[in-house]
Amino acid sequence: MLTIESKEEKSGWFTNKFQLVALTDKSKSYVIESKDISENTKINYVKLYTNKLDKVGSIQEIPSMNIAEVSVTYKKEDKTPFYDVLEKDKTDFNMKKIALKKTENNGWIYCEK
């Protein structure tokens, strides 16, 4: 999935040591987004797992604003090979609060906070 190469660059009295990490062709299917940040540097965002809604917890409605805050639990599924290396939270579940907005025609819809 990855190739890692040690590099050294000398500049006067200083030597910069770093690791060059590159994705192999096998890992390309897990890339979600790529950004070029300089001429020689690219950032790749890779998929670690899929969140599947497990349960809905508390719902706190705020009628004056036509919104509700909902506590939800997601189960981590379809873990990729990058999960073990990059995921810091190894639990099988994520807890999150989401916001819903009440509309006249479409009922409750998800909205970004």
Biopython code that builds the backbone (N, CA, C, O; Angstrom):
import numpy as np
from Bio.PDB.StructureBuilder import StructureBuilder

atoms = [
    (1, "MET", "N", (0.803, -1.196, 0.000)),
    (1, "MET", "CA", (0.000, 0.000, 0.000)),
    (1, "MET", "C", (0.852, 1.270, 0.000)),
    (1, "MET", "O", (0.502, 2.258, -0.645)),
    (2, "LEU", "N", (1.977, 1.236, 0.730)),
    (2, "LEU", "CA", (2.851, 2.400, 0.841)),
    (2, "LEU", "C", (4.290, 2.013, 0.554)),
    (2, "LEU", "O", (4.710, 0.886, 0.816)),
    (3, "THR", "N", (5.032, 2.958, 0.017)),
    (3, "THR", "CA", (6.482, 2.809, -0.047)),
    (3, "THR", "C", (7.073, 3.941, 0.778)),
    (3, "THR", "O", (6.613, 5.081, 0.700)),
    (4, "ILE", "N", (8.087, 3.626, 1.562)),
    (4, "ILE", "CA", (8.731, 4.620, 2.421)),
    (4, "ILE", "C", (10.214, 4.632, 2.094)),
    (4, "ILE", "O", (10.880, 3.597, 2.103)),
    (5, "GLU", "N", (10.715, 5.825, 1.804)),
    (5, "GLU", "CA", (12.111, 5.984, 1.420)),
    (5, "GLU", "C", (12.740, 7.069, 2.285)),
    (5, "GLU", "O", (12.201, 8.170, 2.401)),
    (6, "SER", "N", (13.883, 6.755, 2.892)),
    (6, "SER", "CA", (14.606, 7.752, 3.694)),
    (6, "SER", "C", (15.379, 8.676, 2.769)),
    (6, "SER", "O", (16.027, 8.227, 1.824)),
    (7, "LYS", "N", (15.306, 9.972, 3.051)),
    (7, "LYS", "CA", (15.985, 10.980, 2.225)),
    (7, "LYS", "C", (16.817, 11.894, 3.111)),
    (7, "LYS", "O", (16.511, 12.099, 4.286)),
    (8, "GLU", "N", (17.869, 12.434, 2.527)),
    (8, "GLU", "CA", (18.733, 13.418, 3.188)),
    (8, "GLU", "C", (19.034, 14.528, 2.212)),
    (8, "GLU", "O", (19.399, 14.277, 1.064)),
    (9, "GLU", "N", (18.880, 15.768, 2.673)),
    (9, "GLU", "CA", (19.236, 16.920, 1.851)),
    (9, "GLU", "C", (20.213, 17.768, 2.638)),
    (9, "GLU", "O", (19.925, 18.182, 3.761)),
    (10, "LYS", "N", (21.372, 18.026, 2.046)),
    (10, "LYS", "CA", (22.389, 18.843, 2.717)),
    (10, "LYS", "C", (22.309, 20.267, 2.189)),
    (10, "LYS", "O", (22.182, 20.507, 0.989)),
    (11, "SER", "N", (22.386, 21.199, 3.125)),
    (11, "SER", "CA", (22.347, 22.615, 2.777)),
    (11, "SER", "C", (23.327, 23.337, 3.694)),
    (11, "SER", "O", (22.990, 23.696, 4.822)),
    (12, "GLY", "N", (24.527, 23.542, 3.202)),
    (12, "GLY", "CA", (25.551, 24.188, 4.032)),
    (12, "GLY", "C", (25.911, 23.306, 5.210)),
    (12, "GLY", "O", (26.308, 22.154, 5.035)),
    (13, "TRP", "N", (25.774, 23.843, 6.402)),
    (13, "TRP", "CA", (26.082, 23.113, 7.634)),
    (13, "TRP", "C", (24.971, 22.163, 8.051)),
    (13, "TRP", "O", (25.179, 21.308, 8.912)),
    (14, "PHE", "N", (23.817, 22.300, 7.463)),
    (14, "PHE", "CA", (22.650, 21.558, 7.922)),
    (14, "PHE", "C", (22.333, 20.379, 7.012)),
    (14, "PHE", "O", (22.555, 20.420, 5.802)),
    (15, "THR", "N", (21.808, 19.329, 7.633)),
    (15, "THR", "CA", (21.320, 18.170, 6.897)),
    (15, "THR", "C", (19.881, 17.923, 7.318)),
    (15, "THR", "O", (19.596, 17.727, 8.500)),
    (16, "ASN", "N", (18.986, 17.931, 6.359)),
    (16, "ASN", "CA", (17.584, 17.623, 6.630)),
    (16, "ASN", "C", (17.337, 16.162, 6.302)),
    (16, "ASN", "O", (17.587, 15.713, 5.183)),
    (17, "LYS", "N", (16.843, 15.422, 7.290)),
    (17, "LYS", "CA", (16.494, 14.022, 7.081)),
    (17, "LYS", "C", (14.976, 13.909, 7.135)),
    (17, "LYS", "O", (14.331, 14.482, 8.014)),
    (18, "PHE", "N", (14.412, 13.165, 6.187)),
    (18, "PHE", "CA", (12.966, 12.993, 6.167)),
    (18, "PHE", "C", (12.611, 11.687, 5.477)),
    (18, "PHE", "O", (13.446, 11.047, 4.837)),
    (19, "GLN", "N", (11.358, 11.314, 5.624)),
    (19, "GLN", "CA", (10.841, 10.099, 5.000)),
    (19, "GLN", "C", (9.928, 10.497, 3.846)),
    (19, "GLN", "O", (9.041, 11.335, 4.009)),
    (20, "LEU", "N", (10.142, 9.906, 2.703)),
    (20, "LEU", "CA", (9.282, 10.122, 1.551)),
    (20, "LEU", "C", (8.291, 8.957, 1.506)),
    (20, "LEU", "O", (8.682, 7.807, 1.306)),
    (21, "VAL", "N", (7.022, 9.263, 1.690)),
    (21, "VAL", "CA", (5.978, 8.239, 1.711)),
    (21, "VAL", "C", (5.158, 8.377, 0.435)),
    (21, "VAL", "O", (4.672, 9.463, 0.116)),
    (22, "ALA", "N", (5.007, 7.287, -0.283)),
    (22, "ALA", "CA", (4.242, 7.307, -1.535)),
    (22, "ALA", "C", (3.234, 6.163, -1.538)),
    (22, "ALA", "O", (3.483, 5.094, -0.979)),
    (23, "LEU", "N", (2.110, 6.403, -2.167)),
    (23, "LEU", "CA", (1.086, 5.372, -2.303)),
    (23, "LEU", "C", (1.414, 4.471, -3.488)),
    (23, "LEU", "O", (1.888, 4.940, -4.523)),
    (24, "THR", "N", (1.161, 3.194, -3.331)),
    (24, "THR", "CA", (1.327, 2.265, -4.447)),
    (24, "THR", "C", (0.035, 2.238, -5.263)),
    (24, "THR", "O", (-0.976, 2.804, -4.847)),
    (25, "ASP", "N", (0.069, 1.586, -6.412)),
    (25, "ASP", "CA", (-1.136, 1.478, -7.242)),
    (25, "ASP", "C", (-2.259, 0.751, -6.507)),
    (25, "ASP", "O", (-3.437, 1.031, -6.733)),
    (26, "LYS", "N", (-1.896, -0.179, -5.630)),
    (26, "LYS", "CA", (-2.876, -0.953, -4.875)),
    (26, "LYS", "C", (-3.714, -0.071, -3.944)),
    (26, "LYS", "O", (-4.861, -0.399, -3.639)),
    (27, "SER", "N", (-3.147, 1.032, -3.501)),
    (27, "SER", "CA", (-3.836, 1.895, -2.542)),
    (27, "SER", "C", (-4.676, 2.985, -3.198)),
    (27, "SER", "O", (-5.425, 3.674, -2.506)),
    (28, "LYS", "N", (-4.574, 3.155, -4.491)),
    (28, "LYS", "CA", (-5.270, 4.249, -5.191)),
    (28, "LYS", "C", (-6.784, 4.209, -4.997)),
    (28, "LYS", "O", (-7.425, 5.259, -4.971)),
    (29, "SER", "N", (-7.360, 3.028, -4.863)),
    (29, "SER", "CA", (-8.821, 2.934, -4.715)),
    (29, "SER", "C", (-9.312, 3.490, -3.377)),
    (29, "SER", "O", (-10.507, 3.740, -3.218)),
    (30, "TYR", "N", (-8.411, 3.686, -2.417)),
    (30, "TYR", "CA", (-8.793, 4.224, -1.113)),
    (30, "TYR", "C", (-8.617, 5.742, -1.022)),
    (30, "TYR", "O", (-8.979, 6.344, -0.011)),
    (31, "VAL", "N", (-8.071, 6.359, -2.057)),
    (31, "VAL", "CA", (-7.844, 7.808, -2.038)),
    (31, "VAL", "C", (-9.172, 8.533, -2.234)),
    (31, "VAL", "O", (-9.889, 8.301, -3.207)),
    (32, "ILE", "N", (-9.483, 9.419, -1.283)),
    (32, "ILE", "CA", (-10.716, 10.201, -1.337)),
    (32, "ILE", "C", (-10.472, 11.525, -2.049)),
    (32, "ILE", "O", (-11.289, 11.975, -2.853)),
    (33, "GLU", "N", (-9.325, 12.145, -1.738)),
    (33, "GLU", "CA", (-9.006, 13.459, -2.296)),
    (33, "GLU", "C", (-7.494, 13.627, -2.340)),
    (33, "GLU", "O", (-6.781, 13.119, -1.475)),
    (34, "SER", "N", (-7.009, 14.339, -3.347)),
    (34, "SER", "CA", (-5.584, 14.657, -3.473)),
    (34, "SER", "C", (-5.429, 16.153, -3.682)),
    (34, "SER", "O", (-6.202, 16.778, -4.408)),
    (35, "LYS", "N", (-4.408, 16.722, -3.028)),
    (35, "LYS", "CA", (-4.123, 18.152, -3.179)),
    (35, "LYS", "C", (-2.635, 18.342, -3.403)),
    (35, "LYS", "O", (-1.812, 17.783, -2.678)),
    (36, "ASP", "N", (-2.294, 19.132, -4.408)),
    (36, "ASP", "CA", (-0.902, 19.531, -4.620)),
    (36, "ASP", "C", (-0.645, 20.755, -3.754)),
    (36, "ASP", "O", (-1.293, 21.788, -3.925)),
    (37, "ILE", "N", (0.316, 20.640, -2.810)),
    (37, "ILE", "CA", (0.598, 21.788, -1.946)),
    (37, "ILE", "C", (1.894, 22.493, -2.326)),
    (37, "ILE", "O", (2.147, 23.613, -1.881)),
    (38, "SER", "N", (2.702, 21.853, -3.134)),
    (38, "SER", "CA", (3.894, 22.494, -3.690)),
    (38, "SER", "C", (4.301, 21.698, -4.930)),
    (38, "SER", "O", (3.635, 20.737, -5.316)),
    (39, "GLU", "N", (5.395, 22.111, -5.536)),
    (39, "GLU", "CA", (5.843, 21.453, -6.770)),
    (39, "GLU", "C", (6.130, 19.969, -6.562)),
    (39, "GLU", "O", (5.838, 19.149, -7.432)),
    (40, "ASN", "N", (6.704, 19.625, -5.405)),
    (40, "ASN", "CA", (7.104, 18.235, -5.147)),
    (40, "ASN", "C", (6.278, 17.540, -4.074)),
    (40, "ASN", "O", (6.582, 16.407, -3.701)),
    (41, "THR", "N", (5.241, 18.198, -3.575)),
    (41, "THR", "CA", (4.503, 17.639, -2.447)),
    (41, "THR", "C", (3.015, 17.562, -2.751)),
    (41, "THR", "O", (2.405, 18.510, -3.244)),
    (42, "LYS", "N", (2.452, 16.395, -2.438)),
    (42, "LYS", "CA", (1.024, 16.166, -2.624)),
    (42, "LYS", "C", (0.469, 15.586, -1.326)),
    (42, "LYS", "O", (1.121, 14.770, -0.673)),
    (43, "ILE", "N", (-0.726, 16.008, -0.960)),
    (43, "ILE", "CA", (-1.412, 15.428, 0.197)),
    (43, "ILE", "C", (-2.525, 14.532, -0.334)),
    (43, "ILE", "O", (-3.326, 14.951, -1.170)),
    (44, "ASN", "N", (-2.568, 13.300, 0.158)),
    (44, "ASN", "CA", (-3.628, 12.362, -0.200)),
    (44, "ASN", "C", (-4.450, 12.051, 1.039)),
    (44, "ASN", "O", (-3.901, 11.701, 2.084)),
    (45, "TYR", "N", (-5.755, 12.179, 0.926)),
    (45, "TYR", "CA", (-6.666, 11.788, 1.994)),
    (45, "TYR", "C", (-7.207, 10.414, 1.637)),
    (45, "TYR", "O", (-7.736, 10.214, 0.544)),
    (46, "VAL", "N", (-7.073, 9.463, 2.566)),
    (46, "VAL", "CA", (-7.495, 8.092, 2.288)),
    (46, "VAL", "C", (-8.640, 7.680, 3.198)),
    (46, "VAL", "O", (-8.771, 8.168, 4.320)),
    (47, "LYS", "N", (-9.455, 6.782, 2.697)),
    (47, "LYS", "CA", (-10.592, 6.261, 3.450)),
    (47, "LYS", "C", (-10.078, 5.286, 4.502)),
    (47, "LYS", "O", (-9.247, 4.428, 4.206)),
    (48, "LEU", "N", (-10.576, 5.418, 5.733)),
    (48, "LEU", "CA", (-10.205, 4.501, 6.807)),
    (48, "LEU", "C", (-11.307, 3.481, 7.070)),
    (48, "LEU", "O", (-11.022, 2.310, 7.323)),
    (49, "TYR", "N", (-12.566, 3.918, 7.011)),
    (49, "TYR", "CA", (-13.706, 3.044, 7.279)),
    (49, "TYR", "C", (-14.976, 3.751, 6.826)),
    (49, "TYR", "O", (-14.943, 4.912, 6.417)),
    (50, "THR", "N", (-16.096, 3.036, 6.904)),
    (50, "THR", "CA", (-17.405, 3.598, 6.591)),
    (50, "THR", "C", (-18.198, 3.698, 7.881)),
    (50, "THR", "O", (-18.220, 2.757, 8.675)),
    (51, "ASN", "N", (-18.853, 4.837, 8.095)),
    (51, "ASN", "CA", (-19.741, 5.005, 9.244)),
    (51, "ASN", "C", (-21.132, 4.498, 8.884)),
    (51, "ASN", "O", (-21.698, 4.903, 7.868)),
    (52, "LYS", "N", (-21.690, 3.608, 9.717)),
    (52, "LYS", "CA", (-23.055, 3.143, 9.527)),
    (52, "LYS", "C", (-23.838, 3.514, 10.783)),
    (52, "LYS", "O", (-23.398, 3.228, 11.896)),
    (53, "LEU", "N", (-24.990, 4.147, 10.609)),
    (53, "LEU", "CA", (-25.805, 4.554, 11.750)),
    (53, "LEU", "C", (-26.190, 3.334, 12.569)),
    (53, "LEU", "O", (-26.782, 2.388, 12.051)),
    (54, "ASP", "N", (-25.847, 3.362, 13.861)),
    (54, "ASP", "CA", (-26.142, 2.250, 14.760)),
    (54, "ASP", "C", (-27.369, 2.552, 15.609)),
    (54, "ASP", "O", (-28.291, 1.739, 15.686)),
    (55, "LYS", "N", (-27.381, 3.736, 16.256)),
    (55, "LYS", "CA", (-28.554, 4.091, 17.057)),
    (55, "LYS", "C", (-28.639, 5.596, 17.251)),
    (55, "LYS", "O", (-27.650, 6.324, 17.171)),
    (56, "VAL", "N", (-29.861, 6.026, 17.509)),
    (56, "VAL", "CA", (-30.135, 7.431, 17.800)),
    (56, "VAL", "C", (-30.355, 7.538, 19.296)),
    (56, "VAL", "O", (-31.150, 6.798, 19.875)),
    (57, "GLY", "N", (-29.638, 8.472, 19.920)),
    (57, "GLY", "CA", (-29.753, 8.658, 21.368)),
    (57, "GLY", "C", (-30.725, 9.776, 21.690)),
    (57, "GLY", "O", (-31.870, 9.770, 21.239)),
    (58, "SER", "N", (-30.260, 10.731, 22.470)),
    (58, "SER", "CA", (-31.128, 11.818, 22.914)),
    (58, "SER", "C", (-31.409, 12.808, 21.786)),
    (58, "SER", "O", (-30.588, 13.024, 20.894)),
    (59, "ILE", "N", (-32.597, 13.399, 21.862)),
    (59, "ILE", "CA", (-33.004, 14.432, 20.912)),
    (59, "ILE", "C", (-33.414, 15.653, 21.721)),
    (59, "ILE", "O", (-34.322, 15.588, 22.551)),
    (60, "GLN", "N", (-32.741, 16.754, 21.473)),
    (60, "GLN", "CA", (-33.060, 17.997, 22.169)),
    (60, "GLN", "C", (-33.604, 18.980, 21.138)),
    (60, "GLN", "O", (-32.862, 19.514, 20.314)),
    (61, "GLU", "N", (-34.913, 19.208, 21.201)),
    (61, "GLU", "CA", (-35.552, 20.110, 20.249)),
    (61, "GLU", "C", (-35.511, 21.540, 20.773)),
    (61, "GLU", "O", (-35.716, 21.783, 21.963)),
    (62, "ILE", "N", (-35.245, 22.484, 19.871)),
    (62, "ILE", "CA", (-35.246, 23.909, 20.201)),
    (62, "ILE", "C", (-36.302, 24.551, 19.297)),
    (62, "ILE", "O", (-35.985, 25.038, 18.212)),
    (63, "PRO", "N", (-37.577, 24.547, 19.758)),
    (63, "PRO", "CA", (-38.688, 24.998, 18.915)),
    (63, "PRO", "C", (-38.557, 26.436, 18.415)),
    (63, "PRO", "O", (-38.967, 26.737, 17.294)),
    (64, "SER", "N", (-37.996, 27.317, 19.225)),
    (64, "SER", "CA", (-37.898, 28.725, 18.822)),
    (64, "SER", "C", (-37.009, 28.916, 17.592)),
    (64, "SER", "O", (-37.139, 29.909, 16.876)),
    (65, "MET", "N", (-36.108, 27.965, 17.350)),
    (65, "MET", "CA", (-35.201, 28.067, 16.203)),
    (65, "MET", "C", (-35.508, 27.024, 15.123)),
    (65, "MET", "O", (-34.820, 26.963, 14.104)),
    (66, "ASN", "N", (-36.540, 26.204, 15.347)),
    (66, "ASN", "CA", (-36.905, 25.117, 14.425)),
    (66, "ASN", "C", (-35.746, 24.164, 14.159)),
    (66, "ASN", "O", (-35.569, 23.693, 13.035)),
    (67, "ILE", "N", (-34.958, 23.881, 15.192)),
    (67, "ILE", "CA", (-33.855, 22.931, 15.049)),
    (67, "ILE", "C", (-33.898, 21.919, 16.187)),
    (67, "ILE", "O", (-34.583, 22.117, 17.190)),
    (68, "ALA", "N", (-33.157, 20.839, 16.013)),
    (68, "ALA", "CA", (-32.999, 19.828, 17.055)),
    (68, "ALA", "C", (-31.561, 19.337, 17.026)),
    (68, "ALA", "O", (-30.955, 19.218, 15.961)),
    (69, "GLU", "N", (-31.019, 19.051, 18.212)),
    (69, "GLU", "CA", (-29.687, 18.456, 18.316)),
    (69, "GLU", "C", (-29.880, 16.994, 18.695)),
    (69, "GLU", "O", (-30.549, 16.680, 19.680)),
    (70, "VAL", "N", (-29.292, 16.110, 17.907)),
    (70, "VAL", "CA", (-29.511, 14.677, 18.076)),
    (70, "VAL", "C", (-28.178, 13.982, 18.324)),
    (70, "VAL", "O", (-27.214, 14.192, 17.588)),
    (71, "SER", "N", (-28.129, 13.148, 19.372)),
    (71, "SER", "CA", (-26.938, 12.332, 19.641)),
    (71, "SER", "C", (-27.091, 11.016, 18.888)),
    (71, "SER", "O", (-28.075, 10.299, 19.065)),
    (72, "VAL", "N", (-26.110, 10.707, 18.048)),
    (72, "VAL", "CA", (-26.164, 9.472, 17.265)),
    (72, "VAL", "C", (-24.885, 8.667, 17.478)),
    (72, "VAL", "O", (-23.833, 9.216, 17.803)),
    (73, "THR", "N", (-24.999, 7.368, 17.289)),
    (73, "THR", "CA", (-23.850, 6.478, 17.365)),
    (73, "THR", "C", (-23.688, 5.790, 16.016)),
    (73, "THR", "O", (-24.631, 5.207, 15.481)),
    (74, "TYR", "N", (-22.477, 5.867, 15.479)),
    (74, "TYR", "CA", (-22.144, 5.214, 14.216)),
    (74, "TYR", "C", (-21.227, 4.028, 14.490)),
    (74, "TYR", "O", (-20.358, 4.098, 15.359)),
    (75, "LYS", "N", (-21.420, 2.945, 13.753)),
    (75, "LYS", "CA", (-20.536, 1.787, 13.833)),
    (75, "LYS", "C", (-19.525, 1.888, 12.693)),
    (75, "LYS", "O", (-19.884, 2.197, 11.557)),
    (76, "LYS", "N", (-18.261, 1.627, 13.010)),
    (76, "LYS", "CA", (-17.207, 1.649, 11.988)),
    (76, "LYS", "C", (-17.229, 0.318, 11.236)),
    (76, "LYS", "O", (-17.010, -0.742, 11.823)),
    (77, "GLU", "N", (-17.494, 0.385, 9.939)),
    (77, "GLU", "CA", (-17.546, -0.821, 9.112)),
    (77, "GLU", "C", (-16.636, -0.660, 7.903)),
    (77, "GLU", "O", (-16.147, 0.435, 7.623)),
    (78, "ASP", "N", (-16.414, -1.752, 7.194)),
    (78, "ASP", "CA", (-15.596, -1.749, 5.969)),
    (78, "ASP", "C", (-14.244, -1.068, 6.200)),
    (78, "ASP", "O", (-13.850, -0.183, 5.441)),
    (79, "LYS", "N", (-13.544, -1.485, 7.245)),
    (79, "LYS", "CA", (-12.240, -0.884, 7.568)),
    (79, "LYS", "C", (-11.236, -1.201, 6.459)),
    (79, "LYS", "O", (-11.157, -2.332, 5.980)),
    (80, "THR", "N", (-10.480, -0.195, 6.067)),
    (80, "THR", "CA", (-9.489, -0.348, 5.000)),
    (80, "THR", "C", (-8.134, -0.710, 5.611)),
    (80, "THR", "O", (-7.979, -0.643, 6.831)),
    (81, "PRO", "N", (-7.162, -1.087, 4.801)),
    (81, "PRO", "CA", (-5.821, -1.386, 5.327)),
    (81, "PRO", "C", (-5.169, -0.182, 6.025)),
    (81, "PRO", "O", (-4.252, -0.362, 6.827)),
    (82, "PHE", "N", (-5.626, 1.029, 5.732)),
    (82, "PHE", "CA", (-5.067, 2.220, 6.375)),
    (82, "PHE", "C", (-5.583, 2.418, 7.801)),
    (82, "PHE", "O", (-5.004, 3.186, 8.570)),
    (83, "TYR", "N", (-6.667, 1.728, 8.154)),
    (83, "TYR", "CA", (-7.275, 1.903, 9.476)),
    (83, "TYR", "C", (-6.275, 1.629, 10.601)),
    (83, "TYR", "O", (-6.118, 2.456, 11.499)),
    (84, "ASP", "N", (-5.606, 0.494, 10.563)),
    (84, "ASP", "CA", (-4.688, 0.116, 11.646)),
    (84, "ASP", "C", (-3.515, 1.073, 11.781)),
    (84, "ASP", "O", (-2.994, 1.264, 12.880)),
    (85, "VAL", "N", (-3.100, 1.668, 10.690)),
    (85, "VAL", "CA", (-1.935, 2.553, 10.701)),
    (85, "VAL", "C", (-2.304, 3.983, 11.093)),
    (85, "VAL", "O", (-1.573, 4.625, 11.847)),
    (86, "LEU", "N", (-3.425, 4.482, 10.591)),
    (86, "LEU", "CA", (-3.734, 5.904, 10.726)),
    (86, "LEU", "C", (-4.816, 6.256, 11.747)),
    (86, "LEU", "O", (-4.837, 7.377, 12.253)),
    (87, "GLU", "N", (-5.706, 5.327, 12.053)),
    (87, "GLU", "CA", (-6.801, 5.649, 12.976)),
    (87, "GLU", "C", (-6.297, 5.686, 14.413)),
    (87, "GLU", "O", (-5.705, 4.720, 14.895)),
    (88, "LYS", "N", (-6.534, 6.800, 15.092)),
    (88, "LYS", "CA", (-6.103, 6.948, 16.488)),
    (88, "LYS", "C", (-7.108, 6.330, 17.451)),
    (88, "LYS", "O", (-6.717, 5.759, 18.470)),
    (89, "ASP", "N", (-8.387, 6.436, 17.143)),
    (89, "ASP", "CA", (-9.453, 5.907, 17.996)),
    (89, "ASP", "C", (-9.844, 4.524, 17.478)),
    (89, "ASP", "O", (-10.562, 4.413, 16.484)),
    (90, "LYS", "N", (-9.381, 3.484, 18.141)),
    (90, "LYS", "CA", (-9.596, 2.115, 17.663)),
    (90, "LYS", "C", (-10.920, 1.503, 18.138)),
    (90, "LYS", "O", (-11.166, 0.319, 17.906)),
    (91, "THR", "N", (-11.776, 2.294, 18.802)),
    (91, "THR", "CA", (-13.068, 1.759, 19.212)),
    (91, "THR", "C", (-13.907, 1.466, 17.975)),
    (91, "THR", "O", (-13.653, 2.011, 16.900)),
    (92, "ASP", "N", (-14.906, 0.605, 18.132)),
    (92, "ASP", "CA", (-15.736, 0.220, 16.989)),
    (92, "ASP", "C", (-16.879, 1.188, 16.709)),
    (92, "ASP", "O", (-17.609, 1.018, 15.733)),
    (93, "PHE", "N", (-17.043, 2.218, 17.570)),
    (93, "PHE", "CA", (-18.158, 3.142, 17.420)),
    (93, "PHE", "C", (-17.697, 4.591, 17.514)),
    (93, "PHE", "O", (-16.704, 4.894, 18.175)),
    (94, "ASN", "N", (-18.427, 5.485, 16.844)),
    (94, "ASN", "CA", (-18.250, 6.935, 16.949)),
    (94, "ASN", "C", (-19.536, 7.522, 17.498)),
    (94, "ASN", "O", (-20.627, 7.156, 17.060)),
    (95, "MET", "N", (-19.416, 8.425, 18.447)),
    (95, "MET", "CA", (-20.591, 9.156, 18.922)),
    (95, "MET", "C", (-20.472, 10.585, 18.415)),
    (95, "MET", "O", (-19.395, 11.181, 18.447)),
    (96, "LYS", "N", (-21.584, 11.125, 17.952)),
    (96, "LYS", "CA", (-21.571, 12.451, 17.355)),
    (96, "LYS", "C", (-22.904, 13.135, 17.608)),
    (96, "LYS", "O", (-23.937, 12.476, 17.731)),
    (97, "LYS", "N", (-22.876, 14.463, 17.685)),
    (97, "LYS", "CA", (-24.109, 15.239, 17.758)),
    (97, "LYS", "C", (-24.329, 15.860, 16.392)),
    (97, "LYS", "O", (-23.431, 16.479, 15.822)),
    (98, "ILE", "N", (-25.536, 15.686, 15.877)),
    (98, "ILE", "CA", (-25.874, 16.272, 14.584)),
    (98, "ILE", "C", (-27.031, 17.246, 14.767)),
    (98, "ILE", "O", (-27.768, 17.176, 15.751)),
    (99, "ALA", "N", (-27.181, 18.150, 13.812)),
    (99, "ALA", "CA", (-28.261, 19.131, 13.865)),
    (99, "ALA", "C", (-29.280, 18.823, 12.771)),
    (99, "ALA", "O", (-28.924, 18.487, 11.642)),
    (100, "LEU", "N", (-30.546, 18.946, 13.134)),
    (100, "LEU", "CA", (-31.638, 18.801, 12.182)),
    (100, "LEU", "C", (-32.438, 20.094, 12.174)),
    (100, "LEU", "O", (-32.609, 20.736, 13.210)),
    (101, "LYS", "N", (-32.924, 20.468, 11.002)),
    (101, "LYS", "CA", (-33.724, 21.681, 10.872)),
    (101, "LYS", "C", (-35.116, 21.286, 10.404)),
    (101, "LYS", "O", (-35.273, 20.463, 9.503)),
    (102, "LYS", "N", (-36.132, 21.890, 11.035)),
    (102, "LYS", "CA", (-37.509, 21.602, 10.666)),
    (102, "LYS", "C", (-37.928, 22.538, 9.538)),
    (102, "LYS", "O", (-37.827, 23.760, 9.656)),
    (103, "THR", "N", (-38.400, 21.944, 8.444)),
    (103, "THR", "CA", (-38.858, 22.735, 7.301)),
    (103, "THR", "C", (-40.364, 22.551, 7.136)),
    (103, "THR", "O", (-40.940, 21.588, 7.643)),
    (104, "GLU", "N", (-40.985, 23.468, 6.435)),
    (104, "GLU", "CA", (-42.438, 23.384, 6.234)),
    (104, "GLU", "C", (-42.820, 22.256, 5.284)),
    (104, "GLU", "O", (-43.803, 21.551, 5.512)),
    (105, "ASN", "N", (-42.041, 22.088, 4.220)),
    (105, "ASN", "CA", (-42.423, 21.126, 3.180)),
    (105, "ASN", "C", (-41.726, 19.777, 3.275)),
    (105, "ASN", "O", (-42.289, 18.763, 2.862)),
    (106, "ASN", "N", (-40.505, 19.748, 3.815)),
    (106, "ASN", "CA", (-39.716, 18.513, 3.800)),
    (106, "ASN", "C", (-39.513, 17.885, 5.170)),
    (106, "ASN", "O", (-38.737, 16.938, 5.293)),
    (107, "GLY", "N", (-40.175, 18.375, 6.189)),
    (107, "GLY", "CA", (-40.003, 17.829, 7.534)),
    (107, "GLY", "C", (-38.632, 18.163, 8.088)),
    (107, "GLY", "O", (-38.117, 19.256, 7.852)),
    (108, "TRP", "N", (-38.035, 17.236, 8.820)),
    (108, "TRP", "CA", (-36.716, 17.448, 9.426)),
    (108, "TRP", "C", (-35.631, 17.075, 8.426)),
    (108, "TRP", "O", (-35.679, 16.003, 7.822)),
    (109, "ILE", "N", (-34.650, 17.959, 8.250)),
    (109, "ILE", "CA", (-33.532, 17.683, 7.353)),
    (109, "ILE", "C", (-32.223, 17.927, 8.096)),
    (109, "ILE", "O", (-32.150, 18.759, 9.000)),
    (110, "TYR", "N", (-31.194, 17.190, 7.698)),
    (110, "TYR", "CA", (-29.856, 17.344, 8.282)),
    (110, "TYR", "C", (-29.276, 18.686, 7.867)),
    (110, "TYR", "O", (-29.439, 19.113, 6.724)),
    (111, "CYS", "N", (-28.598, 19.352, 8.799)),
    (111, "CYS", "CA", (-27.919, 20.599, 8.444)),
    (111, "CYS", "C", (-26.574, 20.663, 9.157)),
    (111, "CYS", "O", (-26.409, 20.137, 10.258)),
    (112, "GLU", "N", (-25.616, 21.317, 8.505)),
    (112, "GLU", "CA", (-24.294, 21.525, 9.103)),
    (112, "GLU", "C", (-24.436, 22.540, 10.217)),
    (112, "GLU", "O", (-25.212, 23.490, 10.114)),
    (113, "LYS", "N", (-23.679, 22.332, 11.284)),
    (113, "LYS", "CA", (-23.732, 23.289, 12.400)),
    (113, "LYS", "C", (-23.005, 24.550, 12.049)),
    (113, "LYS", "O", (-22.941, 25.472, 12.863)),
]
sb = StructureBuilder()
sb.init_structure("model")
sb.init_model(0)
sb.init_chain("A")
sb.init_seg("    ")
for serial, (resi, resn, name, xyz) in enumerate(atoms, 1):
    if name == "N":
        sb.init_residue(resn, " ", resi, " ")
    sb.init_atom(name, np.array(xyz, "f"), 0.0, 1.0, " ", f" {name:<3s}", serial, name[0])
structure = sb.get_structure()
